[in-house]
Amino acid sequence: MARSTASTASPPGPAPASYEDALAELDRLVQAMETGQLPLDRLLDSYRRGADLLQFCRSRLDAVEQQVKVLEDGQLKPWQGEGDA
């Protein structure tokens, strides 16, 4: 079975400069994909880029979560996430 060259024609986009940049680009991609007007090749490329951006955002959030500390009873402790107010 022959592979389409469209999937290899466009290399992955550059790494975002920040979490906010990645989130903004991801939002634009989702809006464009939701219109239903993208050609199939662009839709697939947008999906792949979106997956890369989502992974970038998740890794940044994980890194920040590891760095966040809370003061509890006079001691710094790791933040445990949701529901630990």
GROMACS elastic network, one bead per residue, 0.5 to 0.9 nm:
[ bonds ]
;  ai    aj funct       b0    kb
    3     6     6  0.86950   500
    3     7     6  0.85062   500
    4     7     6  0.63994   500
    4     8     6  0.79785   500
    5     8     6  0.53713   500
    5     9     6  0.59069   500
    6    10     6  0.71696   500
    6    41     6  0.63841   500
    6    42     6  0.88219   500
    6    45     6  0.85996   500
    7    10     6  0.67185   500
    7    11     6  0.84766   500
    7    41     6  0.74416   500
    7    44     6  0.78293   500
    7    45     6  0.70913   500
    8    11     6  0.65983   500
   10    13     6  0.83273   500
   10    45     6  0.76064   500
   12    15     6  0.86939   500
   12    45     6  0.85428   500
   12    48     6  0.81033   500
   12    49     6  0.66435   500
   12    52     6  0.82829   500
   13    16     6  0.84958   500
   13    49     6  0.69431   500
   13    52     6  0.88366   500
   14    17     6  0.87856   500
   15    18     6  0.86249   500
   15    22     6  0.83009   500
   15    52     6  0.88514   500
   15    53     6  0.82053   500
   15    56     6  0.81934   500
   16    19     6  0.72234   500
   16    20     6  0.85941   500
   16    21     6  0.59483   500
   16    22     6  0.53805   500
   16    25     6  0.86888   500
   16    53     6  0.78443   500
   16    56     6  0.81267   500
   17    20     6  0.82985   500
   17    21     6  0.63109   500
   17    22     6  0.75739   500
   18    21     6  0.51477   500
   18    22     6  0.62993   500
   18    23     6  0.86149   500
   18    57     6  0.87885   500
   18    60     6  0.87469   500
   19    22     6  0.51171   500
   19    23     6  0.61114   500
   19    24     6  0.86098   500
   19    53     6  0.89983   500
   19    56     6  0.75966   500
   19    57     6  0.57900   500
   19    60     6  0.67360   500
   19    61     6  0.83668   500
   20    23     6  0.50590   500
   20    24     6  0.61199   500
   20    25     6  0.85984   500
   20    57     6  0.86498   500
   21    24     6  0.51484   500
   21    25     6  0.61799   500
   21    26     6  0.84966   500
   22    25     6  0.51777   500
   22    26     6  0.60101   500
   22    27     6  0.85314   500
   22    53     6  0.57658   500
   22    54     6  0.79046   500
   22    56     6  0.74761   500
   22    57     6  0.68016   500
   23    27     6  0.60949   500
   23    28     6  0.86749   500
   23    53     6  0.74608   500
   23    54     6  0.80196   500
   23    57     6  0.71925   500
   24    27     6  0.50729   500
   24    28     6  0.63286   500
   24    29     6  0.87159   500
   25    28     6  0.50782   500
   25    29     6  0.62007   500
   25    30     6  0.86519   500
   25    50     6  0.82704   500
   25    53     6  0.79658   500
   26    29     6  0.50714   500
   26    30     6  0.61848   500
   26    31     6  0.86299   500
   26    49     6  0.82016   500
   26    50     6  0.57286   500
   26    51     6  0.88635   500
   26    53     6  0.64454   500
   26    54     6  0.74952   500
   27    30     6  0.51846   500
   27    31     6  0.62246   500
   27    32     6  0.86733   500
   27    50     6  0.89416   500
   28    31     6  0.51656   500
   28    32     6  0.62012   500
   28    33     6  0.85946   500
   29    32     6  0.51370   500
   29    33     6  0.60684   500
   29    34     6  0.85244   500
   29    46     6  0.63010   500
   29    47     6  0.80167   500
   29    49     6  0.83682   500
   29    50     6  0.68355   500
   30    33     6  0.50592   500
   30    34     6  0.60134   500
   30    35     6  0.87857   500
   30    46     6  0.83535   500
   30    47     6  0.85763   500
   30    50     6  0.78843   500
   31    34     6  0.51666   500
   31    35     6  0.66206   500
   32    35     6  0.55366   500
   32    36     6  0.75593   500
   32    37     6  0.77205   500
   32    38     6  0.73106   500
   32    43     6  0.88068   500
   32    46     6  0.87378   500
   33    36     6  0.58137   500
   33    37     6  0.73690   500
   33    38     6  0.65699   500
   33    43     6  0.65189   500
   33    46     6  0.75312   500
   33    47     6  0.82610   500
   34    37     6  0.80643   500
   34    38     6  0.89589   500
   35    38     6  0.75569   500
   36    39     6  0.85169   500
   36    43     6  0.88356   500
   37    43     6  0.89571   500
   38    41     6  0.80714   500
   38    42     6  0.60530   500
   38    43     6  0.56695   500
   39    42     6  0.54191   500
   39    43     6  0.60687   500
   39    44     6  0.87099   500
   40    44     6  0.61765   500
   40    45     6  0.86240   500
   41    44     6  0.51857   500
   41    45     6  0.62249   500
   41    46     6  0.85441   500
   42    46     6  0.59104   500
   42    47     6  0.84086   500
   43    46     6  0.50424   500
   43    47     6  0.60942   500
   43    48     6  0.86614   500
   44    47     6  0.50223   500
   44    48     6  0.62555   500
   44    49     6  0.86199   500
   45    48     6  0.51444   500
   45    49     6  0.61385   500
   45    50     6  0.84517   500
   46    49     6  0.50572   500
   46    50     6  0.59305   500
   46    51     6  0.85231   500
   47    51     6  0.61833   500
   47    52     6  0.87049   500
   48    51     6  0.50669   500
   48    52     6  0.63249   500
   48    53     6  0.86672   500
   49    52     6  0.50524   500
   49    53     6  0.61546   500
   49    54     6  0.85282   500
   50    53     6  0.50111   500
   50    54     6  0.60045   500
   50    55     6  0.85450   500
   51    54     6  0.50549   500
   51    55     6  0.62189   500
   51    56     6  0.86385   500
   52    55     6  0.51669   500
   52    56     6  0.62427   500
   52    57     6  0.87277   500
   53    57     6  0.61677   500
   53    58     6  0.85695   500
   54    57     6  0.50929   500
   54    58     6  0.61276   500
   54    59     6  0.85742   500
   55    58     6  0.50918   500
   55    59     6  0.61079   500
   55    60     6  0.85914   500
   56    59     6  0.52169   500
   56    60     6  0.62188   500
   56    61     6  0.86524   500
   57    60     6  0.51400   500
   57    61     6  0.61356   500
   57    62     6  0.85479   500
   58    61     6  0.50966   500
   58    62     6  0.60768   500
   58    63     6  0.85716   500
   59    62     6  0.50319   500
   59    63     6  0.61343   500
   59    64     6  0.86298   500
   60    63     6  0.50749   500
   60    64     6  0.61920   500
   60    65     6  0.85329   500
   61    64     6  0.51248   500
   61    65     6  0.60171   500
   61    66     6  0.86141   500
   62    65     6  0.50455   500
   62    66     6  0.62773   500
   62    67     6  0.88075   500
   63    66     6  0.52440   500
   63    67     6  0.65574   500
   63    68     6  0.89694   500
   64    67     6  0.50866   500
   64    68     6  0.62430   500
   65    68     6  0.52452   500
   65    69     6  0.83744   500
   65    78     6  0.86019   500
   65    79     6  0.70401   500
   65    80     6  0.84563   500
   65    81     6  0.77634   500
   66    69     6  0.79906   500
   66    78     6  0.72871   500
   66    79     6  0.75487   500
   67    78     6  0.78551   500
   67    79     6  0.83486   500
   68    77     6  0.88589   500
   68    78     6  0.66422   500
   68    79     6  0.58845   500
   69    76     6  0.59815   500
   69    77     6  0.55311   500
   69    79     6  0.51746   500
   69    80     6  0.89634   500
   70    75     6  0.80247   500
   70    76     6  0.55294   500
   70    77     6  0.54972   500
   70    78     6  0.63641   500
   70    79     6  0.58020   500
   71    74     6  0.59056   500
   71    75     6  0.54079   500
   71    77     6  0.63782   500
   71    78     6  0.89181   500
   72    75     6  0.53313   500
   72    76     6  0.63326   500
   72    77     6  0.67837   500
   73    76     6  0.84226   500
   77    80     6  0.87894   500
   79    84     6  0.80435   500
   80    83     6  0.83155   500
   80    84     6  0.64045   500
   81    84     6  0.62934   500
   81    85     6  0.87227   500
   82    85     6  0.76963   500
